């Protein structure tokens, strides 16, 4: 049988994967088998970190709100503020409350006074 040379398709696929891992170090950017494994691992990690990022930001917002509340002694703690927000039907999410707490504390104090009424 005559020898058949492989076409350009496999090489094109490998170079596409190699472009994805160009910034990786060592064999992870040079060897084809290691490159494919590392690409899969990187994509899995990025998927997990998107969920972790949401959790981390929520924790950050809660911490900021709690710090401002305890600093002014409006309420005893963060959870009582959130509980009273829900009782008063003021549906503000934690991201907006954290921005209000940092940028305009007087507005947060006004919101808390409205809850008390």
C-alpha positions as CSV (number, residue, x, y, z in Angstrom):
1,X,0.0,0.0,0.0
2,X,1.1,3.5,-0.7
3,X,1.7,5.9,2.1
4,X,-1.0,8.5,2.6
5,X,0.0,11.8,4.1
6,X,-2.4,13.3,6.5
7,X,-4.1,16.5,5.4
8,X,-4.1,19.9,7.0
9,X,-7.3,19.4,9.0
10,X,-5.7,17.8,12.1
11,X,-2.9,20.3,12.0
12,X,-5.4,23.2,11.8
13,X,-7.4,21.8,14.8
14,X,-4.2,21.5,16.8
15,X,-3.1,25.1,16.0
16,X,-6.6,26.3,17.0
17,X,-6.2,24.6,20.4
18,X,-2.6,25.9,20.6
19,X,-3.8,29.4,20.3
20,X,-6.1,28.9,23.3
21,X,-3.2,27.7,25.4
22,X,-0.5,30.1,24.1
23,X,-0.1,31.8,27.5
24,X,0.3,28.6,29.5
25,X,3.8,27.6,30.7
26,X,6.0,24.7,29.6
27,X,4.6,21.6,28.0
28,X,1.0,22.9,28.6
29,X,1.5,25.2,25.6
30,X,3.7,22.9,23.5
31,X,2.7,19.3,23.5
32,X,-0.6,18.5,21.7
33,X,-1.9,15.9,24.2
34,X,-1.1,18.0,27.2
35,X,-2.6,21.1,25.5
36,X,-6.0,19.4,25.0
37,X,-6.1,18.2,28.6
38,X,-5.2,21.6,29.9
39,X,-7.8,23.3,27.7
40,X,-10.5,21.0,29.1
41,X,-9.3,21.8,32.6
42,X,-9.2,25.5,32.0
43,X,-12.8,25.5,30.6
44,X,-14.0,23.5,33.6
45,X,-12.4,25.9,36.0
46,X,-13.8,28.9,34.3
47,X,-17.3,27.4,34.5
48,X,-16.9,26.7,38.2
49,X,-15.4,30.2,38.9
50,X,-18.4,31.9,37.3
51,X,-20.6,30.4,40.1
52,X,-17.9,31.2,42.7
53,X,-17.8,34.8,41.5
54,X,-21.5,35.2,42.2
55,X,-21.1,33.8,45.7
56,X,-18.1,36.0,46.4
57,X,-19.8,39.2,45.3
58,X,-22.9,38.4,47.4
59,X,-20.7,37.9,50.4
60,X,-18.9,41.2,49.7
61,X,-22.2,43.1,49.4
62,X,-23.5,41.6,52.7
63,X,-20.3,42.5,54.5
64,X,-20.4,46.1,53.2
65,X,-24.1,46.6,54.3
66,X,-23.4,45.0,57.7
67,X,-20.4,47.3,58.3
68,X,-22.4,50.4,57.6
69,X,-25.4,49.3,59.6
70,X,-23.3,48.4,62.7
71,X,-21.2,51.6,62.3
72,X,-24.3,53.8,62.7
73,X,-26.1,51.5,65.1
74,X,-29.3,51.8,63.0
75,X,-30.1,48.1,63.6
76,X,-28.6,45.4,65.7
77,X,-27.4,43.5,62.6
78,X,-27.7,43.0,58.9
79,X,-30.3,40.2,59.1
80,X,-32.7,42.4,61.0
81,X,-32.4,45.1,58.3
82,X,-33.2,42.6,55.6
83,X,-36.0,41.1,57.6
84,X,-37.6,44.5,58.0
85,X,-37.1,45.3,54.4
86,X,-39.1,42.3,53.4
87,X,-41.7,43.1,56.0
88,X,-42.0,46.6,54.6
89,X,-42.2,45.2,51.1
90,X,-39.1,47.3,50.0
91,X,-37.5,44.9,47.5
92,X,-34.0,46.1,47.1
93,X,-31.3,43.6,46.2
94,X,-28.0,43.4,48.1
95,X,-26.0,44.8,45.3
96,X,-28.0,48.1,45.2
97,X,-28.1,48.3,49.0
98,X,-24.3,47.9,49.1
99,X,-23.9,50.7,46.5
100,X,-26.2,52.9,48.5
101,X,-24.3,52.1,51.7
102,X,-21.0,53.1,50.2
103,X,-21.9,56.0,48.0
104,X,-24.8,57.6,49.9
105,X,-25.1,56.6,53.5
106,X,-27.8,59.2,54.2
107,X,-30.0,57.5,51.7
108,X,-29.6,54.2,53.5
109,X,-30.5,55.9,56.7
110,X,-33.6,57.3,55.1
111,X,-34.6,53.8,53.9
112,X,-34.1,52.4,57.4
113,X,-36.2,55.2,58.9
114,X,-39.0,54.4,56.4
115,X,-38.9,50.8,57.5
116,X,-39.2,51.8,61.1
117,X,-42.4,53.8,60.4
